[in-house]
C-alpha cells in the first residue's frame, strides 16, 4: 500500500486533533455530570451512576499517586482538572 499524499496526511492530522478536542470536552462534561470532582454525590444519581462515580474517583486518585498527572494537586480533587488528558490511558 502506498503512503498517503501529503495533503491527505495533513487533513488526517487536523481531523485527529479536532476529534481529540471534542472527545476531551465530552469526557469532561460526563465527569461533571456525575459530580466526580465533588466531595458528595449528587442526589439525582442512580445507584449505577454512583458506582461509576466511585470507580472514576478511585482511578483519578491512582493516577495522581502514580505521578501520571502533570501537576501536583492543591486539593484532593486536583486530579480532576487534568483528567481529560489521561482518559485514554
N, C-alpha and C positions, 0 to 999 in steps of 0.2 A: 504494500500500500504506500503510495507516495505521500510525502508530508503535505500539510495544509499550506495553501498560499498565504503569504504574509498578511494580506488584508483579512482573510478568514481567521487567522490566529489572533490578530488584534481584536476582531469582533468577538471572538470567543472569550478572550481575556476580559473585555469590557462587560460582557454578559455575566461572567462568573463573579466579577466584582459587584455588579448591581444585585445579583442574586444573594450574595453574602450580606449586603446591607439590608435587604428586605428580610432575609431569614433571621438575622440578629434582632431586628426590630420586632418581628413576630415572636421570637423567643422571649424577649424582654416583656412584651405585652402579656404573654402567658404566665410568666413568673409573677408579674404584678397582679394579674387577676387571681392567682392562687394565694397571694399575700406571702410569698416566700420570704420577703425581707422584713416582714412584721413579726413582732415577738409573739403575738397571739393569732390563731387562725381566725379568718373572717367567719361570721356566723352563718353566712349563706352557703358555705362549702358542704358538699355531701361527704359521707364517710369515705368514699373512694378518693375524692379530691383531697381530703385531709391526709390520707395515707401517702398520696403522691407528694403533697407539700412536705411532709416529714422526710421522705426519701430525698427530695431535692435539697432540703436544708442540710441533711447529713452529708450529701455529696459535695455541697458547697464548702462545708467545714473541712472535708477531706482534701479538697483542692487547696484550701488555704493552708492547711498544715503541711501538705506535701511541697509547698513552695511553687505550685503551678500557677498561682495568680501572680500578677505583675507587681503589685504593691502590697505593703503591709496594711491591714485594715486599721481604721481608727475606732471602730466599734465592732461588735460581734457579727453584724451582718455586712461588714465592709466587702466581703467577697462577692456580694450580690451585684455591686456596681460593675465588677469586672467579669461577671459570669458569662455574658453572651460571647466573649472571646474564647471561652473554654468549653462551650456547649458541645462542640464536635469532638471533644477528647474522649 
